[in-house]
Amino acid sequence: MTMSKKAKMTIEKEFKLAEVDPRIYSSFIEHLGRAVYGGIYDPGHPSADEHGFRQDVASMIGEIGVPMIRYPGGNFVSGYNWEDGVGPVADRPRRLELAWRTTEPNEVGTNEFIRWAKGIRSDVMMAVNLGTRGVDAARNLLEYCNHPSGSYYSDLRRSHGFEEPHGIKTWCLGNEMDGPWQIGQKTATEYGRLASETAKAMRLVDPSIELVACGSSFRSMPTYAEWEATVLDYTYEQVDYLSLHTYYGNAENDTANYLAKSLDMDLFIKEIVAVCDCIKAKKRSKKTMYLSFDEWNVWFHTLESDKQIDPWQVAPAQLEDQYTFEDALMVGSMLITLLNNADRVKIACLAQLVNVIAPIMTVSGGLAWRQSIFYPYMHTSLYGRGTVLHPIVSSPLYDSKDYTDVPLLDSSVVYNEENEELVIFAVNKSLEDMLLLECDIRGFEGYRVIQHTVLENADVKAVNTVAQQATVTPHDRGDAKAVDGHLTASLSKLSWNVIRLQRA
């Protein structure tokens, strides 16, 4: 018989943490696996538009409302010559792609991707190659994308059929440059110097851009924190954001420990904030460094099977993790963690968007479907707009293999003053017990519950497939209710909950 435990929350309008930057709900598409070819781009598909891009996939992305998409990598960018992907497609070279050991046909490049992104109302976060290339290629790509006309690269863009500049505002200075797996890996000093000089040149071309410097690839990297400090020593006044990347998994099949890993993500953010603020103090700077968590997700299911893929194929099925119900809970907790650090995390990219460790899957030439992780991502993007509040929370705790004092209740609260809407996102991490949530909302007089959405499943390993697409889907049968400034809700064991209130 399912028992119940109790958690309490006090929510006040004045307990404000930060405004949510909508870019916290961004994503990522790399030239990797079937993310582009067979994913967003599939010219033979019945739904393909005149440019070969799948409209059924675009429609699913539209359901989420993805404000920005990082492109073209990822590890891919560290060996990418952007010139290979512009101009007449028939003239473009086929290249050996060394990051993932595939063949890149270059049918889709900068212009095609930007046109597609604009069509789905997403901005593009462009990455430049600081692995095999450097200052020159970066400033030339920026000129190609953003300069109106009258220069070599801007006129080259116009000759390729794109008269107006693309106006790309957010640029990544390389990718995971601390990683030994990276083509052109750098030491922190080498990268810091290169990033600083690249930033300087790019800002001369277009002073309006924002720049993201590479932080550590993982919190477990041997140069962690020291890398950030050194890189920021060189780039602090030149860049606007420092990147963080992390992936979590449940290879040990320990659900309680797995769901506790959101604590690691929170610690990662707070440690990097501390490093940023240390360099700020050291430089006596008035500028605050913000964070771009531009790769995050669950990724572990295909780590072994992907090693068996034959090299030099075009768009083989790589990193096609099939996400379980418990993975959706983990993604929900990671989204909650990002929201609860919205004062410093301004950009975050779920990696990735289609087919490659993704919420959306496709059969090339066939159907598309939503994985379990699609739903918490969609819910937060749709309803997590406004001001993140800082509630006072009391929750039962548990210990797992690697973590102590893990709250059973993982929650974030967003207040949209303009829409007079209050939204509570909550994960009950208990494997056994329902959690009774009691909230003091006396500061929100006249607010009533309009929706209590729940994602739950008796089988933590349940998945959605092309044949059974609705195995893990949310329902609106939650029992949250608000009476006289007091909200109560039953959070079923192992569940993702979205409780929406509006002023009557």
Secondary structure, DSSP 4 states (H G I P E B T S, - for coil): ---EEEEEEE--TT-EEEEPPGGGGEEE--SSTTSTBTTTB-TTSTTB-TTSBBHHHHHHHHHHT--EEEES-SGGGGG--GGGGSS-GGGPPPEEETTTTEEE--SS-HHHHHHHHHHTT-EEEEEE--SS--HHHHHHHHHHHH--SSSHHHHHHHHTT--S-----EEEE-S-TT-TTSTT---HHHHHHHHHHHHHHHHHH-TT-EEEE---SSTT-TTTTHHHHHHHHHHTTT-SEEEEEEEE--TT--HHHHHTTHHHHHHHHHHHHHHHHHHHHHTT-SPPPEEEEEEEEE--TTTTGGGGSPTT-SS---S----BHHHHHHHHHHHHHHHTTTTTEEEEEEE-SBSSS-SEEE-TTS-EEE-TTHHHHHHHHHH--SEEE--EEE--EE--SS-SSEESEEEEEEEETTTTEEEEEEEE--SS-EEEEEEE-TTSTTEEEEEEEEEE-S-TT-B--SS-TTSS--BS----EEETTEEEEEE-SSEEEEEEEEE-
